[in-house]
Amino acid sequence: MSDAKPRFKVTIRCNQCGEKYILRGRLNHEGGFDTGFKRCICGNEKKLEVDVSPE
């Protein structure tokens, strides 16, 4: 068996424009989640609401 890290369902909502993203991610070394998400289509990088649940 492999040592695969568990995946999580990560929901990101922009507090500026209301856009919603649903991604899959894995826990990283800093305690956050790696999803590949950089910024919202409106350019917002900071004011984001993040909800995480196990997949």
Distance bins in CASP14 RR format, pairs under 12 A and 6 or more apart:
PFRMAT RR
TARGET T0000
AUTHOR 0000-0000-0000
RMODE 2
METHOD distances of the structure
MODEL  1
4 26 0 0 0 0 1 0 0 0 0 0 0
4 27 0 0 0 0 0 1 0 0 0 0 0
4 55 0 0 0 0 0 1 0 0 0 0 0
5 24 0 0 0 0 0 1 0 0 0 0 0
5 25 0 0 0 0 1 0 0 0 0 0 0
5 26 1 0 1 0 0 0 0 0 0 0 0
5 27 1 0 0 1 0 0 0 0 0 0 0
5 28 0 0 0 0 1 0 0 0 0 0 0
5 29 0 0 0 0 0 1 0 0 0 0 0
5 33 0 0 0 0 0 1 0 0 0 0 0
5 34 0 0 0 0 1 0 0 0 0 0 0
5 54 0 0 0 0 0 1 0 0 0 0 0
5 55 0 0 0 0 0 1 0 0 0 0 0
6 24 0 0 0 0 0 1 0 0 0 0 0
6 25 0 0 0 0 1 0 0 0 0 0 0
6 26 1 0 0 1 0 0 0 0 0 0 0
6 27 1 0 0 1 0 0 0 0 0 0 0
6 33 0 0 0 0 0 1 0 0 0 0 0
6 52 0 0 0 0 0 1 0 0 0 0 0
6 53 0 0 0 0 0 1 0 0 0 0 0
6 54 1 0 0 1 0 0 0 0 0 0 0
6 55 1 0 0 1 0 0 0 0 0 0 0
7 23 0 0 0 0 0 1 0 0 0 0 0
7 24 1 0 1 0 0 0 0 0 0 0 0
7 25 1 0 1 0 0 0 0 0 0 0 0
7 26 1 0 1 0 0 0 0 0 0 0 0
7 27 0 0 0 0 1 0 0 0 0 0 0
7 33 0 0 0 0 1 0 0 0 0 0 0
7 34 0 0 0 0 0 1 0 0 0 0 0
7 35 0 0 0 0 0 1 0 0 0 0 0
7 52 0 0 0 0 0 1 0 0 0 0 0
7 53 0 0 0 0 0 1 0 0 0 0 0
7 54 0 0 0 0 1 0 0 0 0 0 0
7 55 1 0 1 0 0 0 0 0 0 0 0
8 22 0 0 0 0 0 1 0 0 0 0 0
8 23 0 0 0 0 1 0 0 0 0 0 0
8 24 1 0 0 1 0 0 0 0 0 0 0
8 25 1 0 1 0 0 0 0 0 0 0 0
8 26 1 0 0 1 0 0 0 0 0 0 0
8 27 1 0 0 1 0 0 0 0 0 0 0
8 28 0 0 0 0 0 1 0 0 0 0 0
8 31 0 0 0 0 0 1 0 0 0 0 0
8 32 0 0 0 0 1 0 0 0 0 0 0
8 33 1 0 0 1 0 0 0 0 0 0 0
8 34 0 0 0 0 1 0 0 0 0 0 0
8 35 0 0 0 0 1 0 0 0 0 0 0
8 50 0 0 0 0 0 1 0 0 0 0 0
8 51 0 0 0 0 0 1 0 0 0 0 0
8 52 1 0 1 0 0 0 0 0 0 0 0
8 53 1 0 0 1 0 0 0 0 0 0 0
8 54 1 0 1 0 0 0 0 0 0 0 0
8 55 1 0 1 0 0 0 0 0 0 0 0
9 21 0 0 0 0 0 1 0 0 0 0 0
9 22 1 0 0 1 0 0 0 0 0 0 0
9 23 1 0 0 1 0 0 0 0 0 0 0
9 24 1 0 0 1 0 0 0 0 0 0 0
9 25 0 0 0 0 1 0 0 0 0 0 0
9 26 0 0 0 0 0 1 0 0 0 0 0
9 33 0 0 0 0 0 1 0 0 0 0 0
9 35 0 0 0 0 0 1 0 0 0 0 0
9 50 0 0 0 0 0 1 0 0 0 0 0
9 51 0 0 0 0 1 0 0 0 0 0 0
9 52 1 0 0 1 0 0 0 0 0 0 0
9 53 1 0 1 0 0 0 0 0 0 0 0
9 54 1 0 0 1 0 0 0 0 0 0 0
9 55 1 0 1 0 0 0 0 0 0 0 0
10 20 0 0 0 0 0 1 0 0 0 0 0
10 21 0 0 0 0 1 0 0 0 0 0 0
10 22 1 0 0 1 0 0 0 0 0 0 0
10 23 1 0 1 0 0 0 0 0 0 0 0
10 24 1 0 0 1 0 0 0 0 0 0 0
10 25 1 0 1 0 0 0 0 0 0 0 0
10 26 0 0 0 0 1 0 0 0 0 0 0
10 27 0 0 0 0 0 1 0 0 0 0 0
10 28 0 0 0 0 0 1 0 0 0 0 0
10 32 0 0 0 0 1 0 0 0 0 0 0
10 33 1 0 1 0 0 0 0 0 0 0 0
10 34 0 0 0 0 1 0 0 0 0 0 0
10 35 1 0 1 0 0 0 0 0 0 0 0
10 36 0 0 0 0 1 0 0 0 0 0 0
10 37 1 0 0 1 0 0 0 0 0 0 0
10 48 0 0 0 0 0 1 0 0 0 0 0
10 49 0 0 0 0 0 1 0 0 0 0 0
10 50 1 0 0 1 0 0 0 0 0 0 0
10 51 1 0 0 1 0 0 0 0 0 0 0
10 52 1 0 1 0 0 0 0 0 0 0 0
10 53 0 0 0 0 1 0 0 0 0 0 0
10 54 0 0 0 0 0 1 0 0 0 0 0
10 55 0 0 0 0 1 0 0 0 0 0 0
11 19 0 0 0 0 0 1 0 0 0 0 0
11 20 1 0 0 1 0 0 0 0 0 0 0
11 21 1 0 0 1 0 0 0 0 0 0 0
11 22 1 0 1 0 0 0 0 0 0 0 0
11 23 1 0 0 1 0 0 0 0 0 0 0
11 24 0 0 0 0 0 1 0 0 0 0 0
11 25 0 0 0 0 0 1 0 0 0 0 0
11 33 0 0 0 0 0 1 0 0 0 0 0
11 35 0 0 0 0 0 1 0 0 0 0 0
11 37 0 0 0 0 0 1 0 0 0 0 0
11 48 0 0 0 0 0 1 0 0 0 0 0
11 49 0 0 0 0 1 0 0 0 0 0 0
11 50 1 0 0 1 0 0 0 0 0 0 0
11 51 1 0 1 0 0 0 0 0 0 0 0
11 52 1 0 0 1 0 0 0 0 0 0 0
11 53 1 0 0 1 0 0 0 0 0 0 0
11 55 0 0 0 0 0 1 0 0 0 0 0
12 18 0 0 0 0 0 1 0 0 0 0 0
12 19 0 0 0 0 1 0 0 0 0 0 0
12 20 1 0 0 1 0 0 0 0 0 0 0
12 21 1 0 1 0 0 0 0 0 0 0 0
12 22 1 0 0 1 0 0 0 0 0 0 0
12 23 1 0 0 1 0 0 0 0 0 0 0
12 24 0 0 0 0 0 1 0 0 0 0 0
12 25 0 0 0 0 0 1 0 0 0 0 0
12 33 0 0 0 0 1 0 0 0 0 0 0
12 35 1 0 0 1 0 0 0 0 0 0 0
12 36 0 0 0 0 0 1 0 0 0 0 0
12 37 1 0 1 0 0 0 0 0 0 0 0
12 38 0 0 0 0 0 1 0 0 0 0 0
12 39 0 0 0 0 0 1 0 0 0 0 0
12 40 0 0 0 0 1 0 0 0 0 0 0
12 41 0 0 0 0 0 1 0 0 0 0 0
12 44 0 0 0 0 0 1 0 0 0 0 0
12 45 0 0 0 0 0 1 0 0 0 0 0
12 47 0 0 0 0 0 1 0 0 0 0 0
12 48 1 0 1 0 0 0 0 0 0 0 0
12 49 1 0 0 1 0 0 0 0 0 0 0
12 50 1 0 1 0 0 0 0 0 0 0 0
12 51 1 0 0 1 0 0 0 0 0 0 0
12 52 0 0 0 0 1 0 0 0 0 0 0
13 19 1 0 0 1 0 0 0 0 0 0 0
13 20 1 0 1 0 0 0 0 0 0 0 0
13 21 1 0 0 1 0 0 0 0 0 0 0
13 22 0 0 0 0 1 0 0 0 0 0 0
13 23 0 0 0 0 0 1 0 0 0 0 0
13 37 0 0 0 0 0 1 0 0 0 0 0
13 40 0 0 0 0 1 0 0 0 0 0 0
13 44 0 0 0 0 0 1 0 0 0 0 0
13 47 0 0 0 0 1 0 0 0 0 0 0
13 48 1 0 0 1 0 0 0 0 0 0 0
13 49 1 0 1 0 0 0 0 0 0 0 0
13 50 0 0 0 0 1 0 0 0 0 0 0
13 51 1 0 0 1 0 0 0 0 0 0 0
14 20 1 0 0 1 0 0 0 0 0 0 0
14 21 0 0 0 0 1 0 0 0 0 0 0
14 37 0 0 0 0 0 1 0 0 0 0 0
14 39 0 0 0 0 1 0 0 0 0 0 0
14 40 1 0 1 0 0 0 0 0 0 0 0
14 41 0 0 0 0 1 0 0 0 0 0 0
14 42 1 0 0 1 0 0 0 0 0 0 0
14 43 0 0 0 0 1 0 0 0 0 0 0
14 44 1 0 1 0 0 0 0 0 0 0 0
14 45 0 0 0 0 1 0 0 0 0 0 0
14 46 0 0 0 0 0 1 0 0 0 0 0
14 47 1 0 0 1 0 0 0 0 0 0 0
14 48 1 0 1 0 0 0 0 0 0 0 0
14 49 1 0 0 1 0 0 0 0 0 0 0
14 50 0 0 0 0 0 1 0 0 0 0 0
15 40 0 0 0 0 1 0 0 0 0 0 0
15 42 0 0 0 0 0 1 0 0 0 0 0
15 44 1 0 0 1 0 0 0 0 0 0 0
15 45 0 0 0 0 0 1 0 0 0 0 0
15 46 0 0 0 0 1 0 0 0 0 0 0
15 47 1 0 1 0 0 0 0 0 0 0 0
15 48 1 0 0 1 0 0 0 0 0 0 0
15 49 1 0 1 0 0 0 0 0 0 0 0
15 50 0 0 0 0 0 1 0 0 0 0 0
16 39 0 0 0 0 0 1 0 0 0 0 0
16 40 1 0 0 1 0 0 0 0 0 0 0
16 41 0 0 0 0 0 1 0 0 0 0 0
16 42 1 0 1 0 0 0 0 0 0 0 0
16 43 0 0 0 0 1 0 0 0 0 0 0
16 44 1 0 1 0 0 0 0 0 0 0 0
16 45 0 0 0 0 0 1 0 0 0 0 0
16 46 0 0 0 0 1 0 0 0 0 0 0
16 47 1 0 1 0 0 0 0 0 0 0 0
16 48 0 0 0 0 1 0 0 0 0 0 0
16 49 0 0 0 0 0 1 0 0 0 0 0
17 39 0 0 0 0 0 1 0 0 0 0 0
17 40 1 0 0 1 0 0 0 0 0 0 0
17 41 1 0 0 1 0 0 0 0 0 0 0
17 42 1 0 1 0 0 0 0 0 0 0 0
17 43 0 0 0 0 1 0 0 0 0 0 0
17 44 1 0 0 1 0 0 0 0 0 0 0
17 47 0 0 0 0 1 0 0 0 0 0 0
17 48 0 0 0 0 0 1 0 0 0 0 0
18 40 0 0 0 0 1 0 0 0 0 0 0
18 41 0 0 0 0 0 1 0 0 0 0 0
18 42 0 0 0 0 1 0 0 0 0 0 0
18 44 0 0 0 0 1 0 0 0 0 0 0
18 47 0 0 0 0 0 1 0 0 0 0 0
18 48 0 0 0 0 0 1 0 0 0 0 0
18 49 0 0 0 0 1 0 0 0 0 0 0
19 37 0 0 0 0 0 1 0 0 0 0 0
19 39 0 0 0 0 0 1 0 0 0 0 0
19 40 1 0 1 0 0 0 0 0 0 0 0
19 41 1 0 0 1 0 0 0 0 0 0 0
19 42 1 0 0 1 0 0 0 0 0 0 0
19 43 0 0 0 0 0 1 0 0 0 0 0
19 44 0 0 0 0 1 0 0 0 0 0 0
19 47 0 0 0 0 0 1 0 0 0 0 0
19 48 0 0 0 0 1 0 0 0 0 0 0
19 49 0 0 0 0 0 1 0 0 0 0 0
20 37 0 0 0 0 0 1 0 0 0 0 0
20 40 0 0 0 0 1 0 0 0 0 0 0
20 41 0 0 0 0 0 1 0 0 0 0 0
20 48 0 0 0 0 0 1 0 0 0 0 0
20 49 0 0 0 0 1 0 0 0 0 0 0
20 50 0 0 0 0 0 1 0 0 0 0 0
20 51 0 0 0 0 0 1 0 0 0 0 0
21 35 0 0 0 0 1 0 0 0 0 0 0
21 36 0 0 0 0 0 1 0 0 0 0 0
21 37 1 0 0 1 0 0 0 0 0 0 0
21 38 0 0 0 0 0 1 0 0 0 0 0
21 39 0 0 0 0 0 1 0 0 0 0 0
21 40 1 0 0 1 0 0 0 0 0 0 0
21 41 0 0 0 0 1 0 0 0 0 0 0
21 44 0 0 0 0 0 1 0 0 0 0 0
21 48 0 0 0 0 1 0 0 0 0 0 0
21 49 0 0 0 0 0 1 0 0 0 0 0
21 50 0 0 0 0 1 0 0 0 0 0 0
21 51 0 0 0 0 0 1 0 0 0 0 0
22 35 0 0 0 0 1 0 0 0 0 0 0
22 37 0 0 0 0 0 1 0 0 0 0 0
22 50 0 0 0 0 0 1 0 0 0 0 0
22 51 0 0 0 0 1 0 0 0 0 0 0
22 52 0 0 0 0 0 1 0 0 0 0 0
22 53 0 0 0 0 0 1 0 0 0 0 0
22 55 0 0 0 0 0 1 0 0 0 0 0
23 33 0 0 0 0 1 0 0 0 0 0 0
23 34 0 0 0 0 1 0 0 0 0 0 0
23 35 1 0 1 0 0 0 0 0 0 0 0
23 36 1 0 0 1 0 0 0 0 0 0 0
23 37 1 0 1 0 0 0 0 0 0 0 0
23 38 0 0 0 0 0 1 0 0 0 0 0
23 48 0 0 0 0 0 1 0 0 0 0 0
23 50 0 0 0 0 0 1 0 0 0 0 0
23 51 0 0 0 0 0 1 0 0 0 0 0
23 52 0 0 0 0 0 1 0 0 0 0 0
23 53 0 0 0 0 0 1 0 0 0 0 0
23 55 0 0 0 0 0 1 0 0 0 0 0
24 33 0 0 0 0 1 0 0 0 0 0 0
24 34 0 0 0 0 1 0 0 0 0 0 0
24 35 1 0 0 1 0 0 0 0 0 0 0
24 36 0 0 0 0 1 0 0 0 0 0 0
24 37 0 0 0 0 0 1 0 0 0 0 0
24 52 0 0 0 0 0 1 0 0 0 0 0
24 53 0 0 0 0 0 1 0 0 0 0 0
24 54 0 0 0 0 0 1 0 0 0 0 0
24 55 1 0 0 1 0 0 0 0 0 0 0
25 32 0 0 0 0 1 0 0 0 0 0 0
25 33 1 0 1 0 0 0 0 0 0 0 0
25 34 1 0 1 0 0 0 0 0 0 0 0
25 35 1 0 1 0 0 0 0 0 0 0 0
25 36 0 0 0 0 1 0 0 0 0 0 0
25 37 0 0 0 0 1 0 0 0 0 0 0
25 50 0 0 0 0 0 1 0 0 0 0 0
25 52 0 0 0 0 1 0 0 0 0 0 0
25 53 0 0 0 0 0 1 0 0 0 0 0
25 54 0 0 0 0 0 1 0 0 0 0 0
25 55 0 0 0 0 1 0 0 0 0 0 0
26 32 0 0 0 0 1 0 0 0 0 0 0
26 33 1 0 0 1 0 0 0 0 0 0 0
26 34 1 0 1 0 0 0 0 0 0 0 0
26 35 0 0 0 0 1 0 0 0 0 0 0
26 36 0 0 0 0 0 1 0 0 0 0 0
26 52 0 0 0 0 0 1 0 0 0 0 0
26 54 0 0 0 0 0 1 0 0 0 0 0
26 55 0 0 0 0 1 0 0 0 0 0 0
27 33 1 0 0 1 0 0 0 0 0 0 0
27 34 1 0 0 1 0 0 0 0 0 0 0
27 35 0 0 0 0 0 1 0 0 0 0 0
27 52 0 0 0 0 1 0 0 0 0 0 0
27 54 0 0 0 0 0 1 0 0 0 0 0
27 55 0 0 0 0 0 1 0 0 0 0 0
28 34 1 0 1 0 0 0 0 0 0 0 0
28 35 0 0 0 0 1 0 0 0 0 0 0
28 36 0 0 0 0 0 1 0 0 0 0 0
31 52 0 0 0 0 0 1 0 0 0 0 0
32 50 0 0 0 0 1 0 0 0 0 0 0
32 52 0 0 0 0 1 0 0 0 0 0 0
33 50 1 0 0 1 0 0 0 0 0 0 0
33 51 0 0 0 0 0 1 0 0 0 0 0
33 52 1 0 0 1 0 0 0 0 0 0 0
33 53 0 0 0 0 0 1 0 0 0 0 0
33 54 0 0 0 0 0 1 0 0 0 0 0
33 55 0 0 0 0 0 1 0 0 0 0 0
34 52 0 0 0 0 0 1 0 0 0 0 0
35 48 0 0 0 0 0 1 0 0 0 0 0
35 50 0 0 0 0 1 0 0 0 0 0 0
35 52 0 0 0 0 1 0 0 0 0 0 0
37 44 0 0 0 0 0 1 0 0 0 0 0
37 45 0 0 0 0 1 0 0 0 0 0 0
37 48 0 0 0 0 1 0 0 0 0 0 0
37 50 0 0 0 0 1 0 0 0 0 0 0
38 44 0 0 0 0 0 1 0 0 0 0 0
38 45 1 0 0 1 0 0 0 0 0 0 0
38 46 0 0 0 0 0 1 0 0 0 0 0
38 48 0 0 0 0 0 1 0 0 0 0 0
39 45 1 0 1 0 0 0 0 0 0 0 0
39 46 0 0 0 0 1 0 0 0 0 0 0
39 47 0 0 0 0 0 1 0 0 0 0 0
39 48 0 0 0 0 1 0 0 0 0 0 0
40 46 0 0 0 0 1 0 0 0 0 0 0
40 47 0 0 0 0 1 0 0 0 0 0 0
40 48 1 0 0 1 0 0 0 0 0 0 0
40 49 0 0 0 0 0 1 0 0 0 0 0
42 48 0 0 0 0 0 1 0 0 0 0 0
END
